[in-house]
Amino acid sequence: ARTGYTVPAVVGAQLCVPLVTGDRIGYANLDHAASAPCLERVRDAVNELLPWYASVHRGAGLASQVSTRVYEQARDTLRRFVGARSSDTVVFTRNTTDSLNLLARSLPRRTAVVLFDTEHHAALLPWRGPNVRRVRTPDSAGAAVPALEAALRECPQGPRLVVVTGASNVTGELWPVAELAQVARRHGARIVLDAAQLAPHRPVDIKALDVDYVVLSGHKLYAPFGAGALIGRADWLQAADPYLVGGGATKNVVDWGDHLGVAWSAVPERHEAGSPNVAGVHALAAACDTFIQHGWDQVEAHERTLLARLREGLATVPGLHELSLFDAEHDRVGVVSFTIDGLDAGLVAAALSAEYGIGVRDGAFCAHIATRRLLGRAGSTEQRALRASLGLGSTAEHVDRLVGALRRLVAEGPRAAYHQVDGRWVP
Ligand code: PMP
């Protein structure tokens, strides 16, 4: 599986050349945690479908039949990708955020929801009301297990849902999902795994982890934007009215004069109102299929090697503090956030791009509580951190270039003068 970084002509070739130095160097994308570039196999799969692109479940023509078949086959691929139980449903959504909002709107009344407070906003915000219990994330992954146990013990009787992230998008750290799922089971709670950040790096197995739901996004998995999935137990979703209503979600609509009588479709169509994103779903499935075919050994080995190189390199940058929720030795995927004493994260990110052709992310990563707490713990008064994240296209040269650039930025500062436009630094 290779990734390509040819900059489209439409945005101008100068984007792959550092603006300040004019050096013609390739782009070092170290921002896979935000979105991963499209695999060639995924691009080919989409290209193959485009001439047959038509409405799913809505036409007798051949193109419509092809699109419907492709769409339904994608459900089976997603099922295999996460090792779903035969009774699980696969609902296609726009992304992880959409999947979690859908689940939140489908909970039985008075479901108690328990989650850790450092979650990504997509997992933190959809749950509202008096029955939501936010547990402070402890200093070690081991301590998360009894912390969840204590929170569940205090929950009122009735349906319960635990929300947990597989891998943090801020620190890359892995959460002890299987152990947390066991605790949930003991307390009769269901558990949803936010696999947005885990799925591109490690295998996800619903049955082995014993989780009830998995949510993920195609654009983190080397497919383009616009398709994600909610996979898991069908009963709550089947009992809930759809939160997005329209064509496809309905079996029958009748005019009763003063109101409309509506019979909703069964899952998964019940929660897929509107014309489905068949190309996006096909792309997502092609990405998942690539991982199924290829296996995880090389993916994991490549990443572990580069991650060790990256962390060792970052440790040599004066004044750099790596951020960790748990202890520094805790296992993680290829995502590292850090702060550098006396340097503005936005300025560093801008200089890395303009002077070294390196793409990293700066900010609070849609996980404000987590990022600010970690920055505070690192002794920083900043509100923003830097994040470098590895993927299939990452190389040792990219890692070394980043480390070298940071060392030079610390020693000499940026080579150009920068000013702020709409809150962002530009040379
Ligand atoms: N959860 C985690 C851990 C994430 O990293 C992200 C994306 N940054 C999301 C949820 C939300 O994913 P999306 O933006 O694709 O909905």
Residues whose N, C-alpha, C, O or C-beta is under 5 A from the ligand:
A	BS01	PMP	A33 N95 T96 T97 D98 H120 A122 A167 N169 D194 A196 Q197 S217
